[in-house]
Amino acid sequence: MSDLNSSPTFAQLLQQFFMVRLIRQRNASPRTVAAYRDTMRLLLQFTEQRLHRRPDRLELSDIDAPLVLQFLDHLEVARHNSIRSRNLRLAAIRSFLHYAASRVPESLGTIQQVLAIPMKRYERPLVRFLSREEICALLDAPNPNTWCGQRDRVMLATLYNTGARVSELIGIRVGDVELDRSPSVRLHGKGRKERAVPLWRSTASQIRLWLRQIGASPGQWLFPNRSGGPMTRTGITDRLNLAYEAAATHCVGLKGRRISPHLVRHATAMHLLQAGVDLTVIALWLGHENPATTHMYIEADLAMKERALSTLQLPHSRQHRYKPTDRVLQFLEGL
């Protein structure tokens, strides 16, 4: 019989972290659980290769700072993960070790060394987006004479109208759409957060016609595949690329562009911003938990910056170059 006061094994800690901390206590979404699961699976596979020890034989002390740093380097070099993906993996490991520290306080020294590993900084490129002309060409591209083409036209119009993430677009059911007084659609966002997004009249009209054609019940997917099930990320991306290939033949601005569903989401945000919609409203529209995330669209809007620049007067004061008067300051100035 095991000692009730003994510390849990690494395997027990890992199981308790998922079943107790994530699922029962935090009620984490399935996507969050899956992301953490994938991180720990990669870490255990890497650890087995390095330490030649099966995962069920590992101890918490084996997951030390040097090993985690080697794992992070492995992600970037061998698996070609981006820095952002590397940081997300580190965040999952940190979350597990925070829980482990509360259960096994005697390992706090080793855990703190891992928790001290910083997130890696990375360059944030300006947001790319499509112009209104390019969006119109894309929305008109699917063939209206086929079932898939009709679905794609409504689907892409809804994607642009709502600025939905792919997972949110996939998850829309017929019962999530309100087409009576104030047309809107309910999106199921990240972390089980729901939001209602208004529909333009043109989008609502397209959805009405689409619903008449498929004769859908409230529980049915709004944009089903051929077999009636939900579409996949790959499926939506493929349909968008087909529309892009057709639109690029007559829209010069689209030629040579890399198209993705998220690029359409960026276009929605930029066009709302350019139309004068307040940034906080755009954040609610897109489902940004932190409104600061929406600021990247201001940074990408060159026309807005040019308008701001035109309101300023060029200063007429003479510019004087600073000259350090101390050797230490001269050294620092030369760096």
FENJOFEN-V416720 format. One record per residue. N is the residue number from 0. PHI is phi in degrees with one decimal (none if undefined). PSI is psi in whole degrees, 0 to 359 (NA if undefined). Layout:
BEGIN
n=N phi=PHI psi=PSI
n=N phi=PHI psi=PSI
END
This chain:
BEGIN
n=0 phi=none psi=132
n=1 phi=-75.0 psi=151
n=2 phi=-72.5 psi=126
n=3 phi=-65.5 psi=335
n=4 phi=-90.5 psi=357
n=5 phi=-75.0 psi=154
n=6 phi=-73.8 psi=147
n=7 phi=-68.1 psi=152
n=8 phi=-73.4 psi=169
n=9 phi=-60.5 psi=318
n=10 phi=-62.6 psi=319
n=11 phi=-65.3 psi=319
n=12 phi=-60.2 psi=316
n=13 phi=-64.5 psi=317
n=14 phi=-65.5 psi=317
n=15 phi=-66.3 psi=325
n=16 phi=-60.6 psi=316
n=17 phi=-75.7 psi=312
n=18 phi=-77.4 psi=323
n=19 phi=-95.0 psi=302
n=20 phi=-69.2 psi=306
n=21 phi=-74.5 psi=309
n=22 phi=-82.8 psi=311
n=23 phi=-81.5 psi=312
n=24 phi=-82.0 psi=314
n=25 phi=-91.8 psi=346
n=26 phi=51.3 psi=46
n=27 phi=-64.2 psi=149
n=28 phi=-69.9 psi=157
n=29 phi=-56.3 psi=326
n=30 phi=-66.1 psi=320
n=31 phi=-64.9 psi=315
n=32 phi=-60.6 psi=318
n=33 phi=-65.1 psi=320
n=34 phi=-65.8 psi=317
n=35 phi=-67.0 psi=321
n=36 phi=-60.1 psi=314
n=37 phi=-62.6 psi=321
n=38 phi=-62.5 psi=311
n=39 phi=-67.2 psi=327
n=40 phi=-65.4 psi=316
n=41 phi=-63.6 psi=318
n=42 phi=-63.9 psi=317
n=43 phi=-67.6 psi=322
n=44 phi=-63.9 psi=319
n=45 phi=-65.5 psi=317
n=46 phi=-64.2 psi=320
n=47 phi=-61.6 psi=320
n=48 phi=-67.6 psi=322
n=49 phi=-79.5 psi=317
n=50 phi=-97.8 psi=353
n=51 phi=54.3 psi=47
n=52 phi=-138.6 psi=130
n=53 phi=-62.7 psi=151
n=54 phi=-57.2 psi=325
n=55 phi=-76.1 psi=356
n=56 phi=-103.7 psi=359
n=57 phi=-73.6 psi=155
n=58 phi=-117.9 psi=158
n=59 phi=-58.6 psi=326
n=60 phi=-66.6 psi=342
n=61 phi=-70.1 psi=334
n=62 phi=-88.4 psi=73
n=63 phi=-101.7 psi=177
n=64 phi=-60.3 psi=314
n=65 phi=-58.4 psi=319
n=66 phi=-65.7 psi=315
n=67 phi=-64.4 psi=321
n=68 phi=-63.7 psi=320
n=69 phi=-64.1 psi=321
n=70 phi=-63.7 psi=317
n=71 phi=-64.9 psi=320
n=72 phi=-64.3 psi=321
n=73 phi=-60.2 psi=320
n=74 phi=-61.1 psi=317
n=75 phi=-76.5 psi=319
n=76 phi=-85.5 psi=306
n=77 phi=-81.1 psi=320
n=78 phi=-95.9 psi=355
n=79 phi=58.6 psi=36
n=80 phi=-73.6 psi=148
n=81 phi=-73.2 psi=166
n=82 phi=-63.0 psi=324
n=83 phi=-61.9 psi=317
n=84 phi=-65.3 psi=321
n=85 phi=-59.3 psi=317
n=86 phi=-66.7 psi=324
n=87 phi=-66.0 psi=322
n=88 phi=-64.5 psi=318
n=89 phi=-64.0 psi=321
n=90 phi=-61.6 psi=322
n=91 phi=-67.0 psi=318
n=92 phi=-63.6 psi=318
n=93 phi=-59.7 psi=317
n=94 phi=-60.9 psi=317
n=95 phi=-63.3 psi=317
n=96 phi=-71.8 psi=330
n=97 phi=-60.6 psi=318
n=98 phi=-67.3 psi=317
n=99 phi=-61.5 psi=325
n=100 phi=-63.5 psi=327
n=101 phi=-75.1 psi=338
n=102 phi=-96.3 psi=328
n=103 phi=-128.9 psi=75
n=104 phi=-62.8 psi=337
n=105 phi=-68.2 psi=345
n=106 phi=-97.0 psi=13
n=107 phi=-60.9 psi=324
n=108 phi=-60.4 psi=312
n=109 phi=-64.7 psi=319
n=110 phi=-64.5 psi=318
n=111 phi=-62.8 psi=326
n=112 phi=-64.1 psi=322
n=113 phi=-70.9 psi=318
n=114 phi=-64.8 psi=339
n=115 phi=-79.2 psi=350
n=116 phi=-65.9 psi=123
n=117 phi=-80.7 psi=157
n=118 phi=-68.4 psi=145
n=119 phi=-89.4 psi=133
n=120 phi=-76.1 psi=149
n=121 phi=-147.3 psi=158
n=122 phi=-73.1 psi=137
n=123 phi=-107.1 psi=103
n=124 phi=-67.2 psi=156
n=125 phi=-60.8 psi=147
n=126 phi=-66.7 psi=129
n=127 phi=-90.6 psi=144
n=128 phi=-151.7 psi=167
n=129 phi=-99.4 psi=146
n=130 phi=-73.9 psi=170
n=131 phi=-62.8 psi=319
n=132 phi=-61.6 psi=318
n=133 phi=-68.2 psi=321
n=134 phi=-63.9 psi=316
n=135 phi=-60.4 psi=318
n=136 phi=-63.4 psi=322
n=137 phi=-68.5 psi=318
n=138 phi=-70.2 psi=331
n=139 phi=-87.9 psi=356
n=140 phi=-73.6 psi=320
n=141 phi=-59.7 psi=145
n=142 phi=-71.7 psi=117
n=143 phi=-75.5 psi=355
n=144 phi=-94.0 psi=1
n=145 phi=-120.0 psi=157
n=146 phi=-62.6 psi=314
n=147 phi=-64.8 psi=322
n=148 phi=-65.6 psi=319
n=149 phi=-63.8 psi=317
n=150 phi=-62.1 psi=317
n=151 phi=-64.7 psi=323
n=152 phi=-63.0 psi=315
n=153 phi=-68.7 psi=319
n=154 phi=-64.0 psi=314
n=155 phi=-68.7 psi=324
n=156 phi=-63.8 psi=320
n=157 phi=-68.8 psi=321
n=158 phi=-60.6 psi=315
n=159 phi=-70.5 psi=318
n=160 phi=-60.4 psi=315
n=161 phi=-91.3 psi=338
n=162 phi=64.6 psi=30
n=163 phi=-70.8 psi=151
n=164 phi=-71.8 psi=160
n=165 phi=-58.7 psi=316
n=166 phi=-62.2 psi=326
n=167 phi=-71.8 psi=321
n=168 phi=-65.0 psi=318
n=169 phi=-61.4 psi=323
n=170 phi=-81.5 psi=359
n=171 phi=-72.7 psi=127
n=172 phi=-107.2 psi=165
n=173 phi=-58.4 psi=323
n=174 phi=-69.1 psi=348
n=175 phi=-82.9 psi=352
n=176 phi=-100.6 psi=130
n=177 phi=-114.2 psi=119
n=178 phi=-118.9 psi=10
n=179 phi=-85.0 psi=261
n=180 phi=-72.6 psi=303
n=181 phi=-119.6 psi=94
n=182 phi=-56.9 psi=131
n=183 phi=-157.4 psi=168
n=184 phi=-134.2 psi=140
n=185 phi=-95.6 psi=122
n=186 phi=-104.8 psi=140
n=187 phi=-100.4 psi=100
n=188 phi=-90.2 psi=192
n=189 phi=-65.1 psi=143
n=190 phi=66.6 psi=31
n=191 phi=62.6 psi=23
n=192 phi=-89.8 psi=128
n=193 phi=-103.7 psi=150
n=194 phi=-148.4 psi=149
n=195 phi=-102.5 psi=130
n=196 phi=-118.1 psi=129
n=197 phi=-66.3 psi=150
n=198 phi=-108.2 psi=137
n=199 phi=-67.3 psi=158
n=200 phi=-59.0 psi=319
n=201 phi=-63.4 psi=319
n=202 phi=-66.4 psi=317
n=203 phi=-61.5 psi=320
n=204 phi=-64.0 psi=319
n=205 phi=-64.2 psi=320
n=206 phi=-67.3 psi=321
n=207 phi=-58.7 psi=312
n=208 phi=-63.1 psi=323
n=209 phi=-67.1 psi=320
n=210 phi=-66.6 psi=324
n=211 phi=-64.1 psi=326
n=212 phi=-74.7 psi=318
n=213 phi=-90.8 psi=349
n=214 phi=53.4 psi=51
n=215 phi=-81.8 psi=148
n=216 phi=-92.3 psi=162
n=217 phi=-54.6 psi=328
n=218 phi=-85.6 psi=356
n=219 phi=-80.5 psi=152
n=220 phi=-66.2 psi=137
n=221 phi=-68.5 psi=323
n=222 phi=-122.0 psi=79
n=223 phi=-80.1 psi=163
n=224 phi=-85.3 psi=186
n=225 phi=-60.0 psi=329
n=226 phi=-90.2 psi=1
n=227 phi=93.6 psi=354
n=228 phi=-85.1 psi=178
n=229 phi=-72.4 psi=149
n=230 phi=-73.1 psi=161
n=231 phi=-104.2 psi=168
n=232 phi=-57.6 psi=315
n=233 phi=-63.2 psi=320
n=234 phi=-62.8 psi=315
n=235 phi=-66.0 psi=318
n=236 phi=-63.0 psi=320
n=237 phi=-63.7 psi=318
n=238 phi=-66.9 psi=324
n=239 phi=-65.9 psi=320
n=240 phi=-65.8 psi=325
n=241 phi=-63.5 psi=318
n=242 phi=-65.0 psi=322
n=243 phi=-62.8 psi=316
n=244 phi=-61.7 psi=322
n=245 phi=-71.9 psi=320
n=246 phi=-71.6 psi=327
n=247 phi=-67.9 psi=343
n=248 phi=-70.4 psi=337
n=249 phi=-128.2 psi=359
n=250 phi=-114.7 psi=105
n=251 phi=-61.3 psi=324
n=252 phi=-64.6 psi=340
n=253 phi=-85.7 psi=341
n=254 phi=-63.7 psi=130
n=255 phi=80.4 psi=3
n=256 phi=-85.4 psi=149
n=257 phi=-95.0 psi=119
n=258 phi=-106.5 psi=138
n=259 phi=-147.7 psi=159
n=260 phi=-57.0 psi=327
n=261 phi=-69.6 psi=334
n=262 phi=-66.5 psi=324
n=263 phi=-66.3 psi=321
n=264 phi=-60.7 psi=317
n=265 phi=-62.4 psi=322
n=266 phi=-62.9 psi=318
n=267 phi=-57.4 psi=312
n=268 phi=-63.5 psi=316
n=269 phi=-65.7 psi=321
n=270 phi=-71.0 psi=325
n=271 phi=-64.3 psi=316
n=272 phi=-62.9 psi=316
n=273 phi=-67.9 psi=337
n=274 phi=-84.2 psi=359
n=275 phi=93.1 psi=11
n=276 phi=-70.9 psi=137
n=277 phi=-62.2 psi=146
n=278 phi=-63.1 psi=324
n=279 phi=-66.5 psi=325
n=280 phi=-67.9 psi=320
n=281 phi=-62.7 psi=320
n=282 phi=-60.7 psi=318
n=283 phi=-67.1 psi=321
n=284 phi=-60.6 psi=317
n=285 phi=-85.5 psi=347
n=286 phi=79.5 psi=30
n=287 phi=-76.9 psi=123
n=288 phi=-67.8 psi=323
n=289 phi=-109.2 psi=114
n=290 phi=-57.6 psi=337
n=291 phi=-61.6 psi=333
n=292 phi=-60.8 psi=328
n=293 phi=-74.3 psi=345
n=294 phi=-63.5 psi=339
n=295 phi=-63.3 psi=337
n=296 phi=-74.6 psi=329
n=297 phi=-66.0 psi=319
n=298 phi=-62.6 psi=330
n=299 phi=-86.7 psi=346
n=300 phi=-88.0 psi=93
n=301 phi=-65.7 psi=324
n=302 phi=-62.1 psi=321
n=303 phi=-65.5 psi=321
n=304 phi=-65.9 psi=321
n=305 phi=-64.7 psi=322
n=306 phi=-65.1 psi=321
n=307 phi=-66.2 psi=321
n=308 phi=-66.1 psi=324
n=309 phi=-68.0 psi=341
n=310 phi=-84.9 psi=351
n=311 phi=-95.6 psi=150
n=312 phi=-98.6 psi=141
n=313 phi=-68.3 psi=124
n=314 phi=-66.5 psi=144
n=315 phi=-104.3 psi=1
n=316 phi=-71.7 psi=146
n=317 phi=-73.1 psi=142
n=318 phi=-91.5 psi=126
n=319 phi=-109.2 psi=128
n=320 phi=-78.1 psi=132
n=321 phi=-73.6 psi=135
n=322 phi=-121.1 psi=114
n=323 phi=-65.0 psi=144
n=324 phi=-108.0 psi=5
n=325 phi=-129.8 psi=146
n=326 phi=-61.2 psi=322
n=327 phi=-65.2 psi=317
n=328 phi=-65.9 psi=324
n=329 phi=-63.2 psi=321
n=330 phi=-62.6 psi=313
n=331 phi=-65.6 psi=323
n=332 phi=-64.8 psi=330
n=333 phi=-82.0 psi=353
n=334 phi=-71.8 psi=NA
END
